[in-house]
């Protein structure tokens, strides 16, 4: 069973005002956040626990006390099964010799609830503080002039070290953990990752077996060692037999395969993705949250790609109009929608969203945009300029065209996007809501929301 990452989201409503300078606005926002930190943290926590608490408790209860639940059910039956396991017998005896089933169940349940609540609260408060740091850093960062000679602006090691040191000091002052896992564990994981050899399928099973026979004839003591090597190689080949070929050839892409169930929980039922879709599709938990937030009658997904967002929108909206300029991606989106059983609620259109919007041919309650970010290397930029790097046009052009369809617009953007640029798109005197989306402790993206229907009332 593949355990999916936990999803956290925090949002802040910001206004674009010309009365104060940009620096004054930033200082005002940060000062307000610091003054109301504990209040906001508590409010967000109550919302999170109301949404996720029951599911977390039940899921972890099932994982931890599955055997106990089996025994309890079996003890309620008059006919005891003949194939009861030793572990179940032990648990059964413990129940009979100490407390009744109901008493033991209730005691375990109460203890389990308290444990999950405490652990989740610690995790939540740590990530909420990270959200504060991410927001503060983005607000204080200015967009540097584009360097024509270099395709990507990289963060220097010295800058990274200084930022991390500052963050660790702030975490320690608040008594919060500075990382998930001990230093020893992180170093162990790092060493393990560095020691993994480059994957290759150049040696066949037949070649390996022949080598074993030769070496075994020369030295019988080598037989056991080579036998283990063969078993390991066969196991590796079996585990990688469904991995797309390009992932085996391109270093660093296997991580997307490992996360496949976080992209589509029903991946093994036949989900289709091309190379670009592997690193551009919205993780399912994020897409599901957006679908709940953007629930409406008719929604337009302007860059639907392989359908990750459109599928989730179809579960909450009456109709989804999914547009993409790439015929192959649109075909994959249709196929994937069938797997989730929502194809009848999606109208797929092959075309350029910008042209369709310009001719004012469609109307919808909400427009959702997840335009291309430029591939995985967007992470290497210290600050992502949404006016410069988004494809096919700048963020302001996308918003301008989308407003011909609806004033209510949601834009899915890179996590390092410049927040002051995002706020500016709302227009003078208007508000936008910026949502930070986290999977476990990792910030994965920002969602910018515009329009009275989408921006939460203060």
ABEGO torsion letter per residue (X at the ends): XBBBBBBBBBBBBBBBBAABBAAAAAAAAAAAAAAAAAAAAAAAAAAAAAAAAAAAAAAAAAAAAAAAAAAAAAAABABBBAABBAAAAAAAAAAAAABBAAAAAAAAAAAAAAAAAAAAAAAAAAAAAAAAAAAAAAAABBBBBBBAABABBBBBAAAAAAAAAAAAAAAAAAGBBABBEBAAAAAAAAAAAAABBBBBAABBAAAAAAAAAAAAAABAAAAAAAAAAAAAAAAAAAAAAABBAAAAABBGAAAAAAAAAAABAAAAAGBBBBAAAAAABBBAAAAAAAAAAABBABBBBABAEAGAAAAAAAAABABBBBBBABAAAAAAAAAAAAAAGAAAABBBBBEBAAAAAAAGABBBABBBBBBBAGEAAAAABABBBAAAABOABBAAAAAAAAAAABABBBBBBBAABBAAAAAAAAEBGBBBBBBBBBBEABBABBBBBBEAAABBBX
